[in-house]
Every structure is written in structure tokens, then in C-alpha cells.
Amino acid sequence: AQSVTQPDIHITVSEGASLELRCNYSYGATPYLFWYVQSPGQGLQLLLKYFSGDTLVQGIKGFEAEFKRSQSSFNLRKPSVHWSDAAEYFCAVGSFYAYSGAGSYQLTFGKGTKLSVIP
Amino acid sequence: DSGVTQTPKHLITATGQRVTLRCSPRSGDLSVYWYQQSLDQGLQFLIQYYNGEERAKGNILERFSAQQFPDLHSELNLSSLELGDSALYFCASSVGGGGTEAFFGQGTRLTVV
């Protein structure tokens, strides 16, 4: 079964510093990978996605992520963090499997990493 | 705004009661997913519907059920509610049955007292 691990529960960075949030996945085939962000009291917003092709993907709000198949990782990065980036970040893997004789697809999320930004 | 609408935003109810959460997917999306988010369990996948048919089932309790109607909106029914069912319930939608990103609604915060 697929799984997603976000090893860091909480990260604190200073405004203007660089950021890297770690994500490792377990899935037998080539995964579809996503990063979502959740601000307090809000739903999840898609930051970026990887389906295939270039392993470095650009997203919204200045975020990027790199898919490394050999390390089963999809780490999220931002060169300079803004106070408004304080939120919780979720990595997710999309996987296909059989269900009741038909194909099915599921998004599995990590536990999330809470980002705090110091002014 | 993701285009996914969930109602109500907040719900407070007593143990043993039954509630219905509603979700309207983005225009054109055929798939609807339901997730439960709690502090201790994180984001747990409950169930998925695609064009009216159940397509995947996750950690959904037998007391919970869902359906997707011909107009593609979906309802999640939670019955015999327990204190532990208090959580944020999200609906998400996607264009197809899989292989694409999902767009999330703002969630329904359920508090069972």
C-alpha cells in the first residue's frame, strides 16, 4: 500500500530564510505527487504537482519541488520565506489500484508539517 | 476559491445524533472524495465517488455512508455520532476518476457534544 512520510512535524524559519520541507513516499510504480498548503481554518490549496517529465516542478507562491526517484522523495523548497507562508503543508501521493473489478485512484496524504515564520 | 462548496461550515450536535454534510464539486468534475481531518489521525481518506458510483473506500466507519447524486453533488451521512467523530470533514473533487489533482472545499467543522 502507498504511504507518505513527512518527517518534520513542525519547522520554524526566519522571514527571508530558505525553506525545505521533506517528503518521502512508498509506492510501487511511478507516483503522482502533490504538495498542498492549509492555512488555519481553511481548506487545502494545491501548490504544485508532479506527474511526469522534468523532475523539478514549479508551483504557486514561489514554491518548487524536486522528484528524486532513487530516494523516493519529493521535497518542497522556497528560496526566501515570507511571513504569509506560515501554514501547514501536506505532501500527497496519487496511486492506482483495483477496486471491485475496476480501476481506482486514491490520494494519500502525509501527516503534515507545520511551518512557523519568525519576523 | 477552489470551486468546491461545502455546507454547512460548522455543525454542533449531540452524541447519538445523525447529520448530513453536503458537497457540490467544481463544475465539470465527476469525482468526489471525502476526507476526515483530526488532530491525532491527520487527513484520512473516507470514500470516493465517480459519476454516481462508489469508486474507492478508505477508513470509513460503518456508521458513516455517502452517496453522489445525478447532479454530481455528494452527501456524507454520519450517524450514531460519538465524541470522537468531532473533526473537520473535507470534500474534494477532480475531473476524472484518477490521475489528476483534487480541489478541496473549505470543510465542515463537526463538533459532537
gemmi code that builds the backbone of each chain (N, CA, C; Angstrom):
import gemmi

chains = {
    "A": [
        ("ALA", (0.849, -1.192, 0.000), (0.000, 0.000, 0.000), (0.885, 1.242, 0.000)),
        ("GLN", (0.360, 2.284, -0.579), (1.131, 3.509, -0.655), (1.126, 4.217, 0.697)),
        ("SER", (2.177, 4.988, 0.937), (2.253, 5.769, 2.170), (3.110, 6.994, 1.926)),
        ("VAL", (2.931, 7.991, 2.762), (3.682, 9.233, 2.659), (4.195, 9.588, 4.044)),
        ("THR", (5.465, 9.926, 4.114), (6.080, 10.310, 5.386), (6.608, 11.733, 5.292)),
        ("GLN", (6.171, 12.547, 6.211), (6.736, 13.881, 6.365), (7.431, 13.886, 7.731)),
        ("PRO", (8.743, 13.787, 7.738), (9.455, 13.547, 8.992), (9.403, 14.707, 9.985)),
        ("ASP", (9.203, 15.902, 9.485), (9.210, 17.079, 10.347), (7.790, 17.503, 10.680)),
        ("ILE", (7.444, 17.442, 11.976), (6.098, 17.831, 12.383), (5.968, 19.350, 12.383)),
        ("HIS", (7.039, 20.028, 12.836), (6.987, 21.478, 12.986), (8.353, 22.057, 12.622)),
        ("ILE", (8.357, 23.074, 11.790), (9.591, 23.764, 11.407), (9.398, 25.248, 11.616)),
        ("THR", (10.443, 25.892, 12.162), (10.409, 27.343, 12.345), (11.568, 27.952, 11.568)),
        ("VAL", (11.273, 28.935, 10.750), (12.317, 29.630, 9.992), (12.121, 31.130, 10.133)),
        ("SER", (13.193, 31.867, 9.905), (13.114, 33.323, 9.918), (12.662, 33.827, 8.561)),
        ("GLU", (11.934, 34.920, 8.579), (11.494, 35.511, 7.321), (12.718, 35.854, 6.467)),
        ("GLY", (12.647, 35.487, 5.198), (13.760, 35.722, 4.285), (14.705, 34.543, 4.164)),
        ("ALA", (14.618, 33.599, 5.081), (15.471, 32.411, 5.017), (14.903, 31.417, 4.007)),
        ("SER", (15.757, 30.493, 3.609), (15.286, 29.453, 2.689), (14.573, 28.357, 3.455)),
        ("LEU", (13.796, 27.569, 2.706), (12.966, 26.538, 3.322), (13.044, 25.253, 2.527)),
        ("GLU", (13.109, 24.136, 3.218), (12.947, 22.835, 2.574), (12.112, 21.951, 3.480)),
        ("LEU", (11.009, 21.473, 2.955), (10.139, 20.544, 3.672), (10.293, 19.177, 3.029)),
        ("ARG", (10.513, 18.176, 3.864), (10.808, 16.846, 3.350), (9.563, 15.985, 3.190)),
        ("CYS", (9.603, 15.154, 2.166), (8.515, 14.217, 1.913), (9.109, 12.960, 1.302)),
        ("ASN", (8.787, 11.822, 1.881), (9.167, 10.529, 1.312), (7.909, 9.705, 1.098)),
        ("TYR", (7.884, 8.971, 0.013), (6.698, 8.188, -0.300), (7.077, 6.736, -0.518)),
        ("SER", (6.083, 5.897, -0.421), (6.251, 4.479, -0.708), (5.151, 4.083, -1.676)),
        ("TYR", (5.577, 3.683, -2.882), (4.611, 3.279, -3.906), (5.361, 2.490, -4.954)),
        ("GLY", (4.784, 1.409, -5.406), (5.493, 0.501, -6.284), (5.730, 1.018, -7.690)),
        ("ALA", (4.896, 1.898, -8.164), (5.024, 2.393, -9.530), (5.386, 3.872, -9.497)),
        ("THR", (5.438, 4.476, -10.662), (5.702, 5.914, -10.721), (4.514, 6.651, -10.127)),
        ("PRO", (4.741, 7.436, -9.127), (3.616, 8.083, -8.444), (3.243, 9.423, -9.063)),
        ("TYR", (2.044, 9.840, -8.767), (1.672, 11.238, -8.974), (1.871, 11.907, -7.611)),
        ("LEU", (2.564, 13.008, -7.584), (2.936, 13.637, -6.321), (2.416, 15.058, -6.245)),
        ("PHE", (2.028, 15.448, -5.048), (1.418, 16.759, -4.848), (1.901, 17.372, -3.532)),
        ("TRP", (1.908, 18.684, -3.515), (2.032, 19.429, -2.274), (0.828, 20.357, -2.151)),
        ("TYR", (0.218, 20.310, -0.959), (-0.897, 21.185, -0.646), (-0.532, 22.037, 0.570)),
        ("VAL", (-1.168, 23.206, 0.679), (-0.969, 24.067, 1.836), (-2.326, 24.347, 2.468)),
        ("GLN", (-2.330, 24.365, 3.796), (-3.565, 24.639, 4.524), (-3.320, 25.757, 5.537)),
        ("SER", (-3.965, 26.886, 5.328), (-3.907, 27.964, 6.301), (-4.954, 27.694, 7.374)),
        ("PRO", (-4.773, 28.256, 8.559), (-5.703, 27.979, 9.664), (-7.156, 28.230, 9.270)),
        ("GLY", (-7.996, 27.253, 9.535), (-9.417, 27.389, 9.255), (-9.784, 27.310, 7.786)),
        ("GLN", (-8.820, 26.967, 6.944), (-9.073, 26.928, 5.503), (-8.973, 25.511, 4.964)),
        ("GLY", (-9.400, 25.367, 3.735), (-9.229, 24.097, 3.056), (-7.817, 23.958, 2.522)),
        ("LEU", (-7.563, 22.891, 1.808), (-6.243, 22.637, 1.239), (-6.161, 23.251, -0.147)),
        ("GLN", (-5.060, 23.955, -0.385), (-4.824, 24.561, -1.681), (-3.646, 23.876, -2.349)),
        ("LEU", (-3.802, 23.537, -3.616), (-2.731, 22.869, -4.348), (-1.602, 23.846, -4.636)),
        ("LEU", (-0.376, 23.474, -4.224), (0.809, 24.290, -4.507), (1.453, 23.867, -5.821)),
        ("LEU", (1.637, 22.573, -5.990), (2.262, 22.068, -7.204), (2.034, 20.574, -7.319)),
        ("LYS", (2.353, 20.054, -8.499), (2.125, 18.635, -8.765), (3.211, 18.100, -9.690)),
        ("TYR", (3.463, 16.810, -9.569), (4.377, 16.121, -10.480), (3.671, 14.896, -11.030)),
        ("PHE", (3.614, 14.829, -12.351), (3.049, 13.651, -13.000), (4.132, 12.899, -13.765)),
        ("SER", (4.927, 13.625, -14.530), (5.998, 13.018, -15.303), (6.859, 14.145, -15.865)),
        ("GLY", (7.960, 13.774, -16.542), (8.781, 14.774, -17.198), (9.819, 15.375, -16.276)),
        ("ASP", (10.027, 16.667, -16.425), (11.052, 17.380, -15.652), (10.839, 17.131, -14.160)),
        ("THR", (11.894, 16.704, -13.490), (11.743, 16.338, -12.075), (11.710, 17.549, -11.146)),
        ("LEU", (12.019, 18.717, -11.663), (11.921, 19.934, -10.865), (10.662, 20.672, -11.325)),
        ("VAL", (9.708, 20.804, -10.427), (8.442, 21.419, -10.806), (8.251, 22.728, -10.052)),
        ("GLN", (7.687, 23.675, -10.756), (7.421, 24.982, -10.164), (5.944, 25.067, -9.780)),
        ("GLY", (5.690, 25.756, -8.681), (4.317, 25.897, -8.245), (3.960, 27.354, -8.004)),
        ("ILE", (2.874, 27.540, -7.306), (2.442, 28.891, -6.998), (3.190, 29.430, -5.787)),
        ("LYS", (3.113, 30.726, -5.594), (3.696, 31.405, -4.417), (5.205, 31.211, -4.318)),
        ("GLY", (5.876, 30.939, -5.414), (7.332, 30.828, -5.408), (7.889, 29.497, -4.933)),
        ("PHE", (7.036, 28.508, -4.762), (7.482, 27.187, -4.317), (7.915, 26.318, -5.496)),
        ("GLU", (8.827, 25.402, -5.204), (9.226, 24.397, -6.171), (9.456, 23.079, -5.431)),
        ("ALA", (9.449, 21.998, -6.167), (9.700, 20.691, -5.551), (10.476, 19.846, -6.545)),
        ("GLU", (11.283, 18.953, -6.008), (12.101, 18.092, -6.860), (11.787, 16.633, -6.575)),
        ("PHE", (11.469, 15.898, -7.610), (11.204, 14.470, -7.517), (12.513, 13.718, -7.689)),
        ("LYS", (12.848, 12.893, -6.707), (14.053, 12.072, -6.787), (13.622, 10.619, -6.621)),
        ("ARG", (13.582, 9.924, -7.733), (13.092, 8.549, -7.718), (13.981, 7.656, -6.854)),
        ("SER", (15.290, 7.846, -6.932), (16.224, 6.973, -6.203), (16.057, 7.112, -4.696)),
        ("GLN", (15.578, 8.256, -4.261), (15.394, 8.490, -2.820), (13.923, 8.446, -2.422)),
        ("SER", (13.033, 8.187, -3.385), (11.594, 8.199, -3.109), (11.203, 9.472, -2.362)),
        ("SER", (11.696, 10.583, -2.873), (11.444, 11.841, -2.182), (10.844, 12.880, -3.119)),
        ("PHE", (10.171, 13.825, -2.518), (9.553, 14.935, -3.267), (9.552, 16.124, -2.316)),
        ("ASN", (10.735, 16.704, -2.132), (10.897, 17.784, -1.164), (10.461, 19.123, -1.728)),
        ("LEU", (9.847, 19.907, -0.877), (9.350, 21.227, -1.253), (10.349, 22.283, -0.817)),
        ("ARG", (10.595, 23.270, -1.686), (11.582, 24.303, -1.370), (11.051, 25.686, -1.713)),
        ("LYS", (11.600, 26.653, -0.995), (11.346, 28.053, -1.325), (12.588, 28.839, -0.936)),
        ("PRO", (13.128, 29.663, -1.832), (14.388, 30.351, -1.552), (14.292, 31.407, -0.461)),
        ("SER", (13.150, 32.055, -0.333), (13.019, 33.127, 0.650), (11.582, 33.119, 1.192)),
        ("VAL", (11.464, 32.803, 2.467), (10.138, 32.615, 3.067), (9.556, 33.960, 3.499)),
        ("HIS", (8.262, 34.103, 3.278), (7.523, 35.297, 3.699), (6.640, 34.937, 4.886)),
        ("TRP", (6.322, 35.933, 5.715), (5.504, 35.643, 6.906), (4.181, 34.988, 6.520)),
        ("SER", (3.671, 35.321, 5.350), (2.383, 34.767, 4.930), (2.468, 33.288, 4.561)),
        ("ASP", (3.682, 32.745, 4.511), (3.825, 31.311, 4.209), (3.557, 30.435, 5.430)),
        ("ALA", (3.413, 31.037, 6.590), (3.123, 30.256, 7.799), (1.800, 29.521, 7.609)),
        ("ALA", (1.864, 28.203, 7.682), (0.701, 27.356, 7.395), (1.115, 25.915, 7.634)),
        ("GLU", (0.224, 24.997, 7.307), (0.573, 23.587, 7.366), (0.659, 23.048, 5.945)),
        ("TYR", (1.675, 22.258, 5.692), (1.957, 21.765, 4.352), (1.824, 20.255, 4.317)),
        ("PHE", (1.114, 19.788, 3.310), (0.859, 18.359, 3.165), (1.397, 17.858, 1.828)),
        ("CYS", (2.126, 16.766, 1.904), (2.571, 16.051, 0.719), (1.581, 14.915, 0.467)),
        ("ALA", (1.303, 14.615, -0.795), (0.351, 13.556, -1.108), (0.825, 12.760, -2.307)),
        ("VAL", (0.473, 11.497, -2.337), (0.780, 10.636, -3.473), (-0.522, 10.092, -4.044)),
        ("GLY", (-0.650, 10.145, -5.338), (-1.807, 9.589, -6.024), (-1.427, 8.234, -6.593)),
        ("SER", (-2.235, 7.248, -6.321), (-1.901, 5.897, -6.743), (-3.131, 5.195, -7.289)),
        ("PHE", (-2.868, 4.251, -8.190), (-3.931, 3.485, -8.817), (-3.964, 2.077, -8.230)),
        ("TYR", (-5.165, 1.533, -8.129), (-5.307, 0.164, -7.670), (-6.654, -0.368, -8.131)),
        ("ALA", (-6.826, -1.659, -7.988), (-8.077, -2.284, -8.403), (-9.097, -2.188, -7.285)),
        ("TYR", (-10.333, -1.908, -7.636), (-11.416, -1.821, -6.656), (-12.674, -2.336, -7.296)),
        ("SER", (-13.201, -3.413, -6.729), (-14.442, -4.007, -7.232), (-14.385, -4.246, -8.733)),
        ("GLY", (-13.248, -4.735, -9.184), (-13.115, -5.097, -10.584), (-12.833, -3.942, -11.505)),
        ("ALA", (-12.750, -2.757, -10.990), (-12.459, -1.597, -11.834), (-11.227, -0.885, -11.311)),
        ("GLY", (-10.693, -0.012, -12.117), (-9.551, 0.768, -11.671), (-10.002, 1.854, -10.718)),
        ("SER", (-9.159, 2.159, -9.776), (-9.479, 3.212, -8.835), (-8.233, 4.018, -8.522)),
        ("TYR", (-8.430, 5.160, -7.929), (-7.336, 6.113, -7.703), (-7.547, 6.730, -6.339)),
        ("GLN", (-6.450, 6.859, -5.599), (-6.579, 7.399, -4.248), (-5.454, 8.372, -3.968)),
        ("LEU", (-5.780, 9.441, -3.279), (-4.778, 10.391, -2.808), (-4.495, 10.082, -1.349)),
        ("THR", (-3.240, 9.779, -1.065), (-2.836, 9.502, 0.315), (-1.960, 10.642, 0.798)),
        ("PHE", (-2.284, 11.174, 1.967), (-1.583, 12.337, 2.491), (-0.631, 11.965, 3.616)),
        ("GLY", (0.438, 12.755, 3.732), (1.280, 12.678, 4.898), (0.603, 13.367, 6.063)),
        ("LYS", (1.248, 13.321, 7.234), (0.666, 13.901, 8.442), (0.770, 15.423, 8.467)),
        ("GLY", (1.578, 15.972, 7.595), (1.703, 17.423, 7.508), (2.897, 17.961, 8.271)),
        ("THR", (3.397, 19.110, 7.823), (4.458, 19.848, 8.505), (3.951, 21.255, 8.751)),
        ("LYS", (3.954, 21.644, 10.015), (3.512, 22.996, 10.341), (4.697, 23.944, 10.252)),
        ("LEU", (4.553, 24.993, 9.483), (5.618, 25.979, 9.296), (5.291, 27.245, 10.073)),
        ("SER", (6.203, 27.643, 10.937), (6.110, 28.925, 11.626), (7.197, 29.840, 11.078)),
        ("VAL", (6.890, 31.119, 10.919), (7.838, 32.083, 10.372), (8.077, 33.176, 11.405)),
        ("ILE", (9.344, 33.369, 11.741), (9.727, 34.403, 12.711), (10.031, 35.694, 11.956)),
        ("PRO", (9.440, 36.821, 12.383), (9.683, 38.086, 11.667), (11.153, 38.493, 11.705)),
    ],
    "B": [
        ("ASP", (-10.622, 30.686, -4.180), (-11.824, 29.852, -4.191), (-11.612, 28.650, -5.114)),
        ("SER", (-11.702, 27.447, -4.543), (-11.438, 26.231, -5.326), (-12.591, 25.859, -6.237)),
        ("GLY", (-13.777, 26.378, -5.957), (-14.961, 25.998, -6.727), (-15.726, 24.853, -6.107)),
        ("VAL", (-15.191, 24.270, -5.034), (-15.881, 23.201, -4.327), (-16.606, 23.826, -3.129)),
        ("THR", (-17.882, 23.562, -3.022), (-18.687, 24.177, -1.967), (-19.159, 23.136, -0.968)),
        ("GLN", (-18.903, 23.412, 0.296), (-19.358, 22.510, 1.349), (-20.289, 23.259, 2.302)),
        ("THR", (-21.363, 22.593, 2.672), (-22.277, 23.151, 3.667), (-22.687, 22.081, 4.662)),
        ("PRO", (-22.925, 22.439, 5.905), (-22.646, 23.766, 6.479), (-21.162, 23.925, 6.798)),
        ("LYS", (-20.758, 25.089, 7.187), (-19.364, 25.317, 7.576), (-19.101, 24.798, 8.981)),
        ("HIS", (-20.069, 24.959, 9.829), (-19.943, 24.495, 11.207), (-21.206, 23.737, 11.590)),
        ("LEU", (-21.007, 22.733, 12.447), (-22.135, 21.929, 12.893), (-21.845, 21.447, 14.303)),
        ("ILE", (-22.770, 21.732, 15.205), (-22.648, 21.247, 16.575), (-23.852, 20.359, 16.848)),
        ("THR", (-23.595, 19.164, 17.323), (-24.684, 18.235, 17.570), (-24.355, 17.351, 18.767)),
        ("ALA", (-25.345, 16.637, 19.233), (-25.164, 15.808, 20.427), (-24.804, 14.371, 20.037)),
        ("THR", (-24.221, 13.670, 20.991), (-23.906, 12.268, 20.756), (-25.181, 11.495, 20.435)),
        ("GLY", (-25.036, 10.512, 19.560), (-26.163, 9.679, 19.164), (-26.965, 10.233, 18.005)),
        ("GLN", (-26.726, 11.459, 17.632), (-27.480, 12.082, 16.556), (-26.925, 11.711, 15.183)),
        ("ARG", (-27.647, 12.159, 14.163), (-27.254, 11.916, 12.774), (-27.183, 13.265, 12.058)),
        ("VAL", (-26.152, 13.427, 11.229), (-26.008, 14.666, 10.467), (-25.695, 14.337, 9.013)),
        ("THR", (-25.952, 15.304, 8.169), (-25.631, 15.165, 6.742), (-24.793, 16.340, 6.302)),
        ("LEU", (-23.657, 16.036, 5.711), (-22.781, 17.057, 5.164), (-22.924, 17.039, 3.647)),
        ("ARG", (-22.919, 18.236, 3.067), (-23.170, 18.332, 1.640), (-21.968, 18.918, 0.904)),
        ("CYS", (-21.770, 18.447, -0.307), (-20.648, 18.913, -1.116), (-21.095, 19.096, -2.564)),
        ("SER", (-20.792, 20.263, -3.117), (-21.004, 20.497, -4.548), (-19.640, 20.590, -5.209)),
        ("PRO", (-19.310, 19.699, -6.137), (-17.980, 19.712, -6.756), (-17.838, 20.875, -7.726)),
        ("ARG", (-16.623, 21.074, -8.191), (-16.364, 22.064, -9.230), (-17.155, 21.680, -10.472)),
        ("SER", (-17.529, 22.686, -11.218), (-18.261, 22.445, -12.448), (-17.432, 21.556, -13.377)),
        ("GLY", (-18.015, 20.474, -13.825), (-17.323, 19.566, -14.740), (-16.590, 18.424, -14.068)),
        ("ASP", (-16.405, 18.493, -12.755), (-15.704, 17.409, -12.055), (-16.663, 16.256, -11.796)),
        ("LEU", (-16.195, 15.052, -12.071), (-17.038, 13.876, -11.901), (-16.749, 13.118, -10.611)),
        ("SER", (-15.554, 13.326, -10.075), (-15.145, 12.601, -8.863), (-15.303, 13.462, -7.619)),
        ("VAL", (-15.782, 12.832, -6.569), (-15.859, 13.491, -5.261), (-15.191, 12.592, -4.235)),
        ("TYR", (-14.362, 13.191, -3.412), (-13.660, 12.479, -2.345), (-14.078, 13.088, -1.006)),
        ("TRP", (-14.162, 12.257, 0.005), (-14.402, 12.751, 1.360), (-13.218, 12.381, 2.250)),
        ("TYR", (-12.790, 13.356, 3.044), (-11.692, 13.164, 3.977), (-12.111, 13.648, 5.359)),
        ("GLN", (-11.532, 13.005, 6.362), (-11.715, 13.440, 7.741), (-10.366, 13.916, 8.268)),
        ("GLN", (-10.343, 15.095, 8.877), (-9.096, 15.604, 9.431), (-9.260, 15.813, 10.929)),
        ("SER", (-8.460, 15.102, 11.700), (-8.457, 15.275, 13.150), (-7.023, 15.452, 13.596)),
        ("LEU", (-6.853, 15.973, 14.804), (-5.507, 16.272, 15.294), (-4.663, 15.006, 15.414)),
        ("ASP", (-5.281, 13.918, 15.875), (-4.482, 12.721, 16.121), (-4.321, 11.846, 14.885)),
        ("GLN", (-5.263, 11.870, 13.961), (-5.201, 10.973, 12.793), (-4.756, 11.655, 11.512)),
        ("GLY", (-4.689, 12.976, 11.511), (-4.337, 13.665, 10.274), (-5.469, 13.568, 9.264)),
        ("LEU", (-5.098, 13.632, 7.973), (-6.079, 13.579, 6.889), (-6.328, 12.125, 6.506)),
        ("GLN", (-7.521, 11.650, 6.786), (-7.867, 10.272, 6.484), (-8.875, 10.230, 5.341)),
        ("PHE", (-8.560, 9.436, 4.344), (-9.462, 9.245, 3.211), (-10.638, 8.389, 3.648)),
        ("LEU", (-11.831, 8.847, 3.344), (-13.037, 8.098, 3.715), (-13.598, 7.319, 2.532)),
        ("ILE", (-13.957, 8.051, 1.473), (-14.647, 7.400, 0.373), (-14.585, 8.286, -0.870)),
        ("GLN", (-14.688, 7.638, -2.040), (-14.686, 8.360, -3.304), (-15.846, 7.896, -4.162)),
        ("TYR", (-16.453, 8.834, -4.859), (-17.461, 8.531, -5.859), (-17.044, 9.106, -7.199)),
        ("TYR", (-17.372, 8.370, -8.228), (-17.095, 8.840, -9.579), (-18.368, 8.690, -10.388)),
        ("ASN", (-18.908, 9.791, -10.825), (-20.098, 9.820, -11.668), (-21.224, 8.970, -11.075)),
        ("GLY", (-21.400, 9.091, -9.782), (-22.508, 8.424, -9.115), (-22.204, 7.058, -8.529)),
        ("GLU", (-21.035, 6.518, -8.864), (-20.712, 5.177, -8.371), (-19.576, 5.233, -7.351)),
        ("GLU", (-19.676, 4.390, -6.349), (-18.596, 4.289, -5.378), (-17.358, 3.744, -6.071)),
        ("ARG", (-16.232, 4.426, -5.888), (-15.032, 4.040, -6.622), (-13.910, 3.574, -5.696)),
        ("ALA", (-13.908, 4.079, -4.480), (-12.866, 3.676, -3.531), (-13.373, 3.912, -2.125)),
        ("LYS", (-12.914, 3.069, -1.227), (-13.329, 3.207, 0.164), (-12.093, 3.137, 1.045)),
        ("GLY", (-11.994, 4.062, 1.966), (-10.859, 4.090, 2.882), (-11.293, 3.742, 4.284)),
        ("ASN", (-10.837, 4.527, 5.227), (-11.113, 4.247, 6.639), (-12.461, 4.800, 7.076)),
        ("ILE", (-13.500, 4.389, 6.414), (-14.831, 4.905, 6.731), (-15.556, 3.935, 7.653)),
        ("LEU", (-16.094, 4.485, 8.744), (-16.812, 3.659, 9.703), (-18.145, 3.197, 9.121)),
        ("GLU", (-18.658, 2.098, 9.645), (-19.951, 1.590, 9.176), (-21.083, 2.548, 9.508)),
        ("ARG", (-20.894, 3.389, 10.511), (-21.905, 4.382, 10.883), (-21.959, 5.534, 9.877)),
        ("PHE", (-20.980, 5.578, 9.005), (-20.909, 6.654, 8.005), (-21.285, 6.090, 6.639)),
        ("SER", (-21.942, 6.898, 5.859), (-22.248, 6.498, 4.494), (-22.248, 7.733, 3.610)),
        ("ALA", (-22.147, 7.519, 2.334), (-22.130, 8.644, 1.405), (-22.836, 8.239, 0.127)),
        ("GLN", (-23.168, 9.230, -0.668), (-23.706, 8.968, -1.983), (-23.451, 10.184, -2.865)),
        ("GLN", (-23.471, 9.928, -4.167), (-23.342, 11.007, -5.143), (-24.579, 10.972, -6.016)),
        ("PHE", (-25.183, 12.103, -6.169), (-26.462, 12.206, -6.856), (-26.260, 12.481, -8.351)),
        ("PRO", (-27.327, 12.343, -9.158), (-27.199, 12.577, -10.604), (-26.658, 13.951, -10.962)),
        ("ASP", (-26.909, 14.959, -10.131), (-26.347, 16.279, -10.443), (-24.917, 16.399, -9.949)),
        ("LEU", (-24.363, 15.329, -9.464), (-22.970, 15.145, -9.028), (-22.663, 15.694, -7.638)),
        ("HIS", (-23.619, 16.320, -6.987), (-23.321, 16.712, -5.618), (-23.300, 15.463, -4.749)),
        ("SER", (-22.648, 15.572, -3.613), (-22.489, 14.411, -2.754), (-22.893, 14.752, -1.322)),
        ("GLU", (-23.319, 13.746, -0.622), (-23.651, 13.900, 0.787), (-22.961, 12.819, 1.605)),
        ("LEU", (-22.456, 13.232, 2.750), (-21.843, 12.309, 3.698), (-22.746, 12.264, 4.921)),
        ("ASN", (-23.242, 11.092, 5.225), (-24.139, 10.908, 6.361), (-23.388, 10.268, 7.515)),
        ("LEU", (-23.462, 10.911, 8.664), (-22.792, 10.414, 9.852), (-23.861, 10.145, 10.900)),
        ("SER", (-23.933, 8.900, 11.391), (-24.988, 8.558, 12.335), (-24.406, 8.024, 13.630)),
        ("SER", (-25.290, 7.944, 14.645), (-24.886, 7.471, 15.980), (-23.591, 8.143, 16.407)),
        ("LEU", (-23.586, 9.447, 16.305), (-22.350, 10.210, 16.488), (-21.757, 10.035, 17.884)),
        ("GLU", (-20.442, 9.982, 17.899), (-19.679, 9.858, 19.134), (-18.771, 11.077, 19.267)),
        ("LEU", (-18.281, 11.305, 20.487), (-17.398, 12.456, 20.708), (-16.198, 12.412, 19.772)),
        ("GLY", (-15.700, 11.215, 19.533), (-14.524, 11.049, 18.690), (-14.745, 11.358, 17.226)),
        ("ASP", (-15.983, 11.569, 16.839), (-16.264, 11.933, 15.440), (-16.061, 13.417, 15.195)),
        ("SER", (-15.829, 14.169, 16.243), (-15.571, 15.597, 16.086), (-14.313, 15.770, 15.252)),
        ("ALA", (-14.439, 16.509, 14.171), (-13.322, 16.662, 13.233), (-13.722, 17.650, 12.153)),
        ("LEU", (-12.755, 17.897, 11.280), (-13.015, 18.696, 10.087), (-13.218, 17.705, 8.941)),
        ("TYR", (-14.313, 17.831, 8.238), (-14.611, 16.936, 7.123), (-14.481, 17.723, 5.825)),
        ("PHE", (-13.598, 17.209, 4.959), (-13.354, 17.870, 3.684), (-13.932, 17.062, 2.543)),
        ("CYS", (-14.402, 17.790, 1.581), (-14.778, 17.223, 0.308), (-13.793, 17.757, -0.731)),
        ("ALA", (-13.422, 16.922, -1.665), (-12.573, 17.337, -2.765), (-13.163, 16.802, -4.052)),
        ("SER", (-12.853, 17.458, -5.160), (-13.331, 16.949, -6.438), (-12.217, 16.974, -7.473)),
        ("SER", (-12.349, 16.127, -8.462), (-11.404, 16.113, -9.565), (-12.158, 15.795, -10.842)),
        ("VAL", (-11.480, 16.079, -11.965), (-12.129, 15.919, -13.258), (-12.480, 14.469, -13.523)),
        ("GLY", (-11.448, 13.614, -13.393), (-11.654, 12.219, -13.743), (-11.673, 11.324, -12.531)),
        ("GLY", (-11.587, 10.036, -12.809), (-11.569, 9.073, -11.718), (-10.213, 8.927, -11.089)),
        ("GLY", (-9.210, 9.524, -11.697), (-7.881, 9.430, -11.100), (-6.821, 10.028, -11.995)),
        ("GLY", (-5.644, 10.141, -11.430), (-4.522, 10.649, -12.194), (-4.483, 12.145, -12.316)),
        ("THR", (-5.278, 12.824, -11.526), (-5.298, 14.282, -11.571), (-5.284, 14.824, -10.150)),
        ("GLU", (-5.114, 16.146, -10.066), (-5.149, 16.746, -8.746), (-6.580, 16.894, -8.272)),
        ("ALA", (-6.742, 16.967, -6.954), (-8.049, 17.178, -6.365), (-8.112, 18.592, -5.798)),
        ("PHE", (-9.284, 19.190, -5.880), (-9.505, 20.525, -5.361), (-10.420, 20.420, -4.140)),
        ("PHE", (-10.012, 21.078, -3.073), (-10.688, 20.913, -1.798), (-11.646, 22.048, -1.479)),
        ("GLY", (-12.725, 21.691, -0.808), (-13.614, 22.689, -0.239), (-13.065, 23.218, 1.072)),
        ("GLN", (-13.799, 24.135, 1.685), (-13.348, 24.767, 2.924), (-13.565, 23.877, 4.143)),
        ("GLY", (-14.332, 22.832, 3.976), (-14.541, 21.893, 5.066), (-15.758, 22.210, 5.911)),
        ("THR", (-16.223, 21.194, 6.608), (-17.276, 21.335, 7.609), (-16.694, 20.919, 8.952)),
        ("ARG", (-16.739, 21.845, 9.892), (-16.229, 21.501, 11.226), (-17.371, 20.935, 12.046)),
        ("LEU", (-17.254, 19.668, 12.397), (-18.275, 18.990, 13.183), (-17.814, 18.877, 14.623)),
        ("THR", (-18.662, 19.348, 15.514), (-18.389, 19.210, 16.941), (-19.512, 18.395, 17.559)),
        ("VAL", (-19.154, 17.289, 18.186), (-20.132, 16.433, 18.849), (-19.981, 16.634, 20.356)),
        ("VAL", (-21.075, 17.007, 20.996), (-21.016, 17.314, 22.436), (-21.876, 16.326, 23.241)),
    ],
}
model = gemmi.Model(1)
for chain_id, residues in chains.items():
    chain = gemmi.Chain(chain_id)
    for i, (resn, *xyz) in enumerate(residues, 1):
        res = gemmi.Residue()
        res.name, res.seqid = resn, gemmi.SeqId(i, " ")
        for name, pos in zip(("N", "CA", "C"), xyz):
            atom = gemmi.Atom()
            atom.name, atom.element = name, gemmi.Element(name[0])
            atom.pos, atom.b_iso = gemmi.Position(*pos), 0.0
            res.add_atom(atom)
        chain.add_residue(res)
    model.add_chain(chain)
structure = gemmi.Structure()
structure.add_model(model)
structure.setup_entities()
